[in-house]
């Protein structure tokens, strides 16, 4: 039978379409493409196909990452920052007012048994190097060593003239005795670990001639007696108050001269040939201080090469008076 009414035809078409979309056959076709139905039971248009195996792998990967590294990158950065702050708080900071003052010291010890032993100042976290030398500045080998206290003391090598001290406590005291080759009397020291001063390097000058003593170039009136505080202060690089600096021409910055109470003190790594000096003192690194008369011209030996130098006084200089 023919139906000519348009409204009736539209109603029949709509019913047929709804029946087809909801039929089991349509659902099977939709499942064959791997598309999950949307909220209305229809496939999501414009989206990639859903892969159950890929979804399972992604889930397993995320679970493995969370198990191996449960913290987020921001949390890891926060832990590293806290560790840095803790280490900085417990370390000896350069701005820490309790940090010990570093010193390089040169000292002539006395072999008199009635004299108090010199003090070697050390500090926890620092190494103190001690150099033993004779009156001419030559190395003096150590034959035997003994010490008491919580310190780690080792020589650089057998029969060496150098040893190193490391304190094992922040605050402690002890003592040290050395037997030098060919010297009958032992050399003793007091060891003090504190926080005020630490000797980075300590050059010990024994007032005697050791087995490796340097032969003098010519006779002088120099003595081997300890106690010239001015000479040792200049050798340390810290002239006493009132010392007037002289200009040294012809030598590099390693050489310097001062006028102290009308006497000239020359500090140099070279060997002085002229004028004759009245006293001298040497350190383990080859630096020597000479006490010389007032003279404008110096002759020195730089590894066998003769060098001429001149001493000049600044304008307004008055010998023996502080500027």
GUPA-232811 format. One record per residue: residue number from 1; residue in one letter; chain; x, z, y of N, C-alpha, C in turn. Coordinates in steps of 0.2 Angstrom, whole numbers. Layout:
    nr   rest   kette     n_x     n_z     n_y    ca_x    ca_z    ca_y     c_x     c_z     c_y
   NUM      A       A       X       Z       Y       X       Z       Y       X       Z       Y
...
This chain:
    nr   rest   kette     n_x     n_z     n_y    ca_x    ca_z    ca_y     c_x     c_z     c_y
     1      X       A       4       0      -6       0       0       0       4       0       6
     2      X       A       3      -4      11       7      -5      17       5       0      22
     3      X       A      10       4      25       8       9      30      11       6      37
     4      X       A       6       5      41       8       1      48       8       6      53
     5      X       A       7      12      53       7      17      58      14      19      59
     6      X       A      18      18      65      25      20      66      26      27      65
     7      X       A      22      32      67      23      39      67      24      41      60
     8      X       A      19      38      55      19      40      48      26      38      45
     9      X       A      28      31      47      35      29      44      41      33      46
    10      X       A      41      36      52      46      40      55      46      47      51
    11      X       A      40      50      50      40      56      46      42      55      39
    12      X       A      40      50      36      43      49      29      50      48      29
    13      X       A      53      44      33      61      43      33      64      50      34
    14      X       A      62      54      39      65      61      40      65      65      34
    15      X       A      59      65      30      59      69      24      63      67      19
    16      X       A      64      60      18      69      57      13      76      59      15
    17      X       A      78      59      21      85      61      23      86      68      22
    18      X       A      82      72      23      83      79      22      84      81      14
    19      X       A      80      77      10      80      78       3      86      76       0
    20      X       A      89      70       3      96      67       0     101      72       2
    21      X       A     102      75       8     107      79      10     107      85       7
    22      X       A     102      88       4     101      94       1     102      93      -7
    23      X       A     102      87      -9     102      86     -16     109      88     -19
    24      X       A     109      90     -26     116      92     -29     121      87     -29
    25      X       A     118      81     -29     123      75     -29     127      74     -23
    26      X       A     124      76     -17     127      75     -11     133      81     -11
    27      X       A     131      87     -13     136      93     -13     142      91     -17
    28      X       A     141      88     -23     146      86     -27     151      81     -24
    29      X       A     148      76     -21     152      71     -17     156      75     -12
    30      X       A     153      80      -8     157      83      -3     163      87      -6
    31      X       A     161      91     -12     167      95     -15     172      90     -17
    32      X       A     171      84     -19     176      80     -22     181      78     -17
    33      X       A     180      78     -10     184      77      -5     188      84      -3
    34      X       A     186      89      -6     190      96      -4     188      98       3
    35      X       A     182      97       5     180      99      12     175     105      11
    36      X       A     177     111      14     172     116      13     166     115      18
    37      X       A     161     117      16     155     116      20     155     121      26
    38      X       A     152     118      32     152     122      38     147     127      37
    39      X       A     146     131      43     141     136      43     134     134      41
    40      X       A     133     127      42     126     125      41     126     121      34
    41      X       A     131     122      30     131     119      24     134     112      24
    42      X       A     137     110      30     139     103      31     146     103      31
    43      X       A     150      97      29     157      97      30     159      97      37
    44      X       A     165     100      39     168     101      45     171      94      47
    45      X       A     169      91      52     171      84      54     177      85      58
    46      X       A     182      81      58     188      81      62     193      86      60
    47      X       A     193      89      54     198      94      52     202      92      46
    48      X       A     208      94      45     212      92      39     208      94      33
    49      X       A     210      91      27     207      93      21     210     100      19
    50      X       A     206     104      16     207     111      14     211     110       7
    51      X       A     217     113       7     221     113       0     222     121      -2
    52      X       A     218     122      -7     219     129     -10     226     131     -12
    53      X       A     230     127     -15     237     129     -17     241     130     -11
    54      X       A     240     126      -6     244     127       0     243     133       4
    55      X       A     236     135       4     234     141       7     237     147       3
    56      X       A     237     146      -4     240     152      -8     248     153      -6
    57      X       A     251     147      -6     258     147      -4     260     151       3
    58      X       A     256     149       8     257     152      14     255     159      14
    59      X       A     250     161      10     249     168      10     255     172       6
    60      X       A     258     169       1     263     172      -2     269     173       2
    61      X       A     271     168       6     276     168      11     276     173      16
    62      X       A     270     174      19     269     179      24     269     186      21
    63      X       A     267     187      15     268     193      11     275     195      10
    64      X       A     279     190       8     286     191       7     290     193      13
    65      X       A     288     189      19     292     191      25     290     198      27
    66      X       A     284     200      26     282     207      28     285     212      24
    67      X       A     286     210      18     289     215      13     297     216      15
    68      X       A     300     210      16     307     210      17     309     213      24
    69      X       A     305     211      29     306     212      36     300     215      39
    70      X       A     298     221      38     292     224      40     291     224      48
    71      X       A     297     225      51     297     226      59     297     219      62
    72      X       A     294     219      68     293     213      72     300     212      76
    73      X       A     301     206      78     307     205      83     308     210      88
    74      X       A     302     212      92     302     216      97     304     223      95
    75      X       A     302     225      89     303     232      87     311     233      85
    76      X       A     314     227      82     321     227      80     325     228      87
    77      X       A     323     224      92     327     224      98     326     232     101
    78      X       A     321     235     100     320     242     103     325     246      99
    79      X       A     325     246      92     330     250      88     337     249      90
    80      X       A     339     242      91     346     241      93     348     244     100
    81      X       A     343     244     105     344     247     111     345     254     111
    82      X       A     340     257     107     341     265     106     348     267     103
    83      X       A     350     263      98     357     264      95     362     264     100
    84      X       A     362     259     104     367     258     109     367     264     114
    85      X       A     361     266     116     361     272     121     364     278     117
    86      X       A     362     279     111     365     285     107     373     285     107
    87      X       A     375     279     105     383     278     104     386     279     111
    88      X       A     383     277     116     386     277     123     386     285     125
    89      X       A     381     288     123     380     295     125     385     300     121
    90      X       A     387     298     115     392     302     111     399     300     112
    91      X       A     400     294     115     407     291     116     410     294     122
    92      X       A     417     293     123     420     295     129     420     290     134
    93      X       A     415     290     138     414     285     143     419     285     149
    94      X       A     421     279     152     425     279     157     423     283     163
    95      X       A     417     284     164     414     288     169     413     295     168
    96      X       A     415     297     162     414     304     159     419     308     163
    97      X       A     417     313     167     422     318     171     426     322     166
    98      X       A     424     323     160     428     327     155     433     323     152
    99      X       A     434     316     153     439     312     150     446     314     152
   100      X       A     450     315     147     457     317     149     461     312     153
   101      X       A     465     315     157     469     311     161     476     308     157
   102      X       A     477     302     158     482     299     154     489     299     158
   103      X       A     494     301     154     501     302     158     506     299     153
   104      X       A     511     296     157     517     294     153     523     298     156
   105      X       A     526     302     151     530     308     154     537     307     151
   106      X       A     542     308     155     549     308     153     552     315     154
   107      X       A     555     318     149     557     325     150     564     327     147
   108      X       A     568     330     150     574     332     147     573     339     144
   109      X       A     574     340     138     573     347     135     580     351     135
   110      X       A     579     357     134     584     362     134     586     364     127
   111      X       A     592     364     125     594     367     118     595     374     118
   112      X       A     594     377     123     595     385     124     590     388     120
   113      X       A     592     392     115     587     396     111     582     401     115
   114      X       A     584     403     121     580     407     125     575     404     129
   115      X       A     575     397     129     570     393     133     564     392     129
   116      X       A     558     392     133     552     391     130     552     383     128
   117      X       A     549     382     122     549     375     120     544     370     125
   118      X       A     546     364     126     541     360     130     534     359     126
   119      X       A     529     357     130     523     356     128     521     349     127
   120      X       A     518     347     121     516     340     121     508     340     121
   121      X       A     505     337     126     498     337     127     495     331     123
   122      X       A     490     333     119     487     327     115     479     328     116
   123      X       A     476     324     114     468     324     114     465     320     109
   124      X       A     459     323     106     456     319     101     454     312     103
   125      X       A     455     308      98     453     301     100     458     297     103
   126      X       A     464     300     104     470     296     107     476     297     103
   127      X       A     481     292     103     487     293     100     493     294     105
   128      X       A     497     299     103     503     301     108     509     298     104
   129      X       A     513     294     108     519     292     105     525     295     108
   130      X       A     529     298     104     535     302     106     541     298     104
   131      X       A     546     298     109     552     294     108     558     299     109
   132      X       A     562     299     105     568     304     105     574     300     107
   133      X       A     578     302     112     584     299     114     589     304     117
   134      X       A     595     301     117     601     306     119     601     305     127
   135      X       A     607     308     129     608     308     137     609     302     140
   136      X       A     611     297     136     613     290     138     607     285     138
   137      X       A     601     288     135     595     284     134     595     280     127
   138      X       A     600     281     123     600     278     116     596     282     111
   139      X       A     593     278     107     589     281     102     592     286      98
   140      X       A     589     292      96     592     297      92     587     298      86
   141      X       A     590     296      80     586     296      74     584     303      72
   142      X       A     578     303      69     575     309      66     577     310      59
   143      X       A     580     315      57     582     316      49     576     320      46
   144      X       A     573     325      49     568     329      46     563     331      51
   145      X       A     557     332      49     551     335      53     547     339      49
   146      X       A     544     345      53     539     349      50     535     351      56
   147      X       A     528     352      54     524     354      59     518     359      56
   148      X       A     515     362      60     509     367      58     503     365      63
   149      X       A     497     365      60     491     364      64     488     358      61
   150      X       A     482     357      64     478     351      62     479     345      66
   151      X       A     485     342      64     487     336      67     490     331      62
   152      X       A     489     325      63     492     320      59     498     317      63
   153      X       A     504     318      60     510     316      63     514     311      58
   154      X       A     516     306      60     519     301      56     525     297      60
   155      X       A     531     296      57     536     292      60     535     285      59
   156      X       A     537     281      63     536     274      63     539     271      56
   157      X       A     545     273      55     549     272      49     554     277      47
   158      X       A     557     276      41     562     281      39     568     282      44
   159      X       A     570     288      46     575     289      51     574     285      57
   160      X       A     568     285      59     566     282      66     567     287      71
   161      X       A     567     285      77     567     290      83     560     290      86
   162      X       A     555     287      83     549     287      86     544     290      81
   163      X       A     539     294      83     534     297      79     527     297      83
   164      X       A     522     297      80     515     297      83     511     303      81
   165      X       A     507     306      86     503     312      85     496     310      86
   166      X       A     492     312      81     484     312      82     481     318      80
   167      X       A     478     322      85     475     328      83     469     327      79
   168      X       A     467     332      75     461     331      70     456     336      73
   169      X       A     457     340      78     452     344      81     452     343      89
   170      X       A     447     344      92     447     343      99     451     348     103
   171      X       A     450     354     100     454     360     104     458     363      98
   172      X       A     465     363      99     469     366      94     476     367      96
   173      X       A     480     371      93     487     372      95     491     372      89
   174      X       A     497     370      89     502     371      84     509     370      86
   175      X       A     513     369      82     520     368      84     524     362      80
   176      X       A     529     360      82     533     355      79     540     356      79
   177      X       A     544     355      74     551     355      74     555     349      71
   178      X       A     560     347      75     563     341      73     571     342      71
   179      X       A     573     339      66     581     339      65     583     332      66
   180      X       A     587     332      72     590     325      74     597     324      70
   181      X       A     598     318      69     604     316      65     611     319      69
   182      X       A     615     323      66     621     325      69     620     331      73
   183      X       A     614     333      75     613     339      79     612     345      75
   184      X       A     616     350      76     615     356      72     609     360      74
   185      X       A     607     360      81     601     364      83     595     360      82
   186      X       A     589     363      80     583     360      79     580     359      86
   187      X       A     576     354      87     572     353      93     565     355      92
   188      X       A     562     360      96     555     362      94     551     360     100
   189      X       A     544     360      98     539     358     103     533     362     102
   190      X       A     529     363     107     522     366     106     517     361     107
   191      X       A     512     360     102     507     355     102     501     358     105
   192      X       A     498     355     110     491     358     112     486     352     113
   193      X       A     481     352     109     475     348     110     470     350     114
   194      X       A     468     346     120     463     348     124     460     342     127
   195      X       A     457     343     133     453     338     136     455     336     143
   196      X       A     460     340     146     462     339     153     467     333     153
   197      X       A     473     333     149     478     329     150     480     326     143
   198      X       A     482     320     142     485     317     136     491     313     138
   199      X       A     496     314     134     502     310     135     501     304     130
   200      X       A     501     298     134     500     292     130     507     291     127
   201      X       A     513     292     131     519     291     129     524     297     132
   202      X       A     528     300     127     532     306     129     539     304     127
   203      X       A     543     303     132     550     301     131     554     308     131
   204      X       A     558     310     126     561     316     126     569     315     126
   205      X       A     572     317     131     579     316     132     583     322     131
   206      X       A     587     322     125     591     328     123     598     328     127
   207      X       A     600     333     130     606     333     134     612     333     130
   208      X       A     613     328     126     619     328     122     620     320     120
   209      X       A     626     319     117     627     312     115     625     311     108
   210      X       A     621     306     106     619     305      99     623     300      96
   211      X       A     622     299      89     626     294      85     626     287      88
   212      X       A     621     285      92     620     279      95     621     279     102
   213      X       A     625     283     105     626     284     112     629     278     115
   214      X       A     627     276     121     630     270     125     637     273     128
   215      X       A     642     269     127     648     271     130     648     270     137
   216      X       A     651     275     141     650     274     149     655     268     151
   217      X       A     653     265     156     657     260     159     663     262     163
   218      X       A     662     268     166     668     271     169     666     278     170
   219      X       A     671     283     171     670     290     172     666     291     178
   220      X       A     662     296     178     658     299     184     658     306     183
   221      X       A     655     309     188     654     316     188     647     318     185
   222      X       A     644     314     182     637     315     179     638     321     174
   223      X       A     633     325     173     633     330     168     627     329     164
   224      X       A     627     332     158     622     332     153     617     338     153
   225      X       A     617     341     158     613     348     159     606     346     161
   226      X       A     601     349     157     594     348     159     592     352     165
   227      X       A     587     349     169     585     353     175     585     350     181
   228      X       A     587     344     182     587     340     188     580     337     189
   229      X       A     576     341     192     569     340     193     568     333     197
   230      X       A     572     333     202     571     327     206     573     320     203
   231      X       A     578     320     199     580     315     195     575     313     190
   232      X       A     572     318     187     567     316     182     560     314     185
   233      X       A     559     317     191     553     314     194     553     307     196
   234      X       A     559     305     198     560     298     200     560     294     194
   235      X       A     563     296     188     562     292     182     555     292     179
   236      X       A     551     297     181     544     296     179     540     291     183
   237      X       A     543     289     189     540     285     193     536     288     199
   238      X       A     536     295     199     533     299     204     538     303     208
   239      X       A     541     300     213     546     304     218     542     310     221
   240      X       A     546     315     222     543     321     225     541     319     233
   241      X       A     537     324     235     535     323     242     541     323     247
   242      X       A     540     319     252     545     318     257     550     312     255
   243      X       A     549     309     249     554     304     248     552     298     252
   244      X       A     557     294     255     556     289     259     558     282     255
   245      X       A     553     278     254     555     271     251     559     267     254
   246      X       A     564     264     251     569     259     254     567     252     251
   247      X       A     569     247     255     568     240     253     574     238     249
   248      X       A     572     235     243     577     233     238     576     225     238
   249      X       A     582     221     241     581     214     241     586     211     236
   250      X       A     584     206     232     589     203     227     587     205     220
   251      X       A     582     210     219     579     212     213     572     211     212
   252      X       A     569     211     206     562     211     206     559     218     206
   253      X       A     552     218     206     548     224     207     550     230     202
   254      X       A     554     228     197     555     234     192     560     239     195
   255      X       A     564     237     200     569     241     204     566     244     210
   256      X       A     568     250     211     565     253     218     570     258     220
   257      X       A     570     260     226     575     265     228     572     270     233
   258      X       A     574     276     234     571     281     238     577     285     241
   259      X       A     576     287     248     580     292     251     577     299     250
   260      X       A     580     304     247     577     310     246     582     315     248
   261      X       A     580     318     254     585     324     257     592     321     258
   262      X       A     592     315     261     599     312     262     602     309     256
   263      X       A     600     309     250     603     306     244     599     300     242
   264      X       A     602     295     240     599     288     238     598     289     230
   265      X       A     592     287     228     590     287     221     588     280     219
   266      X       A     591     277     215     590     270     213     587     270     206
   267      X       A     581     267     205     577     266     198     577     259     196
   268      X       A     580     257     191     581     250     189     582     250     181
   269      X       A     580     244     179     582     243     171     589     239     170
   270      X       A     592     238     176     599     235     176     604     240     176
   271      X       A     610     238     174     616     243     173     620     242     180
   272      X       A     620     248     183     624     249     190     631     248     189
   273      X       A     635     244     192     642     243     192     645     246     198
   274      X       A     642     245     204     645     248     210     639     249     215
   275      X       A     639     255     219     645     260     219     644     265     213
   276      X       A     649     269     213     649     274     207     644     279     209
   277      X       A     640     282     203     635     286     204     637     293     202
   278      X       A     634     298     205     635     305     204     631     308     198
   279      X       A     626     305     197     622     308     191     617     302     189
   280      X       A     614     302     183     610     297     181     605     300     175
   281      X       A     600     297     174     595     298     168     592     292     166
   282      X       A     591     291     159     588     285     157     582     287     152
   283      X       A     577     282     152     572     283     148     572     278     142
   284      X       A     568     279     137     568     275     131     567     268     132
   285      X       A     564     266     137     563     258     138     568     255     142
   286      X       A     574     259     143     580     256     146     580     257     154
   287      X       A     575     260     157     575     262     164     580     267     165
   288      X       A     584     267     171     589     272     172     588     273     180
   289      X       A     589     280     181     589     282     188     596     284     190
   290      X       A     599     281     195     606     283     198     605     287     204
   291      X       A     609     292     205     610     295     211     617     292     215
   292      X       A     616     289     220     622     285     223     622     287     230
   293      X       A     628     286     233     629     287     240     626     282     245
   294      X       A     625     283     251     622     279     256     626     272     256
   295      X       A     624     267     254     627     261     254     622     255     254
   296      X       A     624     249     258     619     244     259     620     239     253
   297      X       A     625     239     249     626     233     244     627     236     237
   298      X       A     623     233     233     624     236     226     626     230     221
   299      X       A     630     231     216     632     227     211     629     229     204
   300      X       A     625     225     201     622     227     195     623     221     189
   301      X       A     622     223     183     623     219     178     616     218     174
   302      X       A     614     212     174     607     210     171     609     206     165
   303      X       A     610     210     159     611     207     153     618     203     153
   304      X       A     623     206     156     629     203     157     630     198     163
   305      X       A     625     197     167     625     193     173     626     197     179
   306      X       A     631     196     183     631     201     189     626     199     194
   307      X       A     623     204     197     618     203     202     620     207     208
   308      X       A     619     204     214     620     208     220     613     209     223
   309      X       A     613     215     226     607     218     229     608     221     235
   310      X       A     603     222     240     604     225     246     599     230     247
   311      X       A     601     236     250     596     241     252     596     241     259
   312      X       A     589     241     262     588     241     269     583     247     270
   313      X       A     584     249     276     579     255     278     574     252     283
   314      X       A     568     254     282     562     252     287     564     254     294
   315      X       A     561     251     299     562     252     306     559     259     307
   316      X       A     563     263     311     561     270     313     564     275     307
   317      X       A     567     272     302     569     277     297     574     282     299
   318      X       A     573     288     297     578     294     299     580     297     292
   319      X       A     586     296     290     589     299     283     587     306     283
   320      X       A     584     308     277     583     315     275     577     318     278
   321      X       A     572     313     282     566     316     285     560     312     282
   322      X       A     555     315     281     549     312     278     546     308     284
   323      X       A     543     302     282     540     298     287     533     300     288
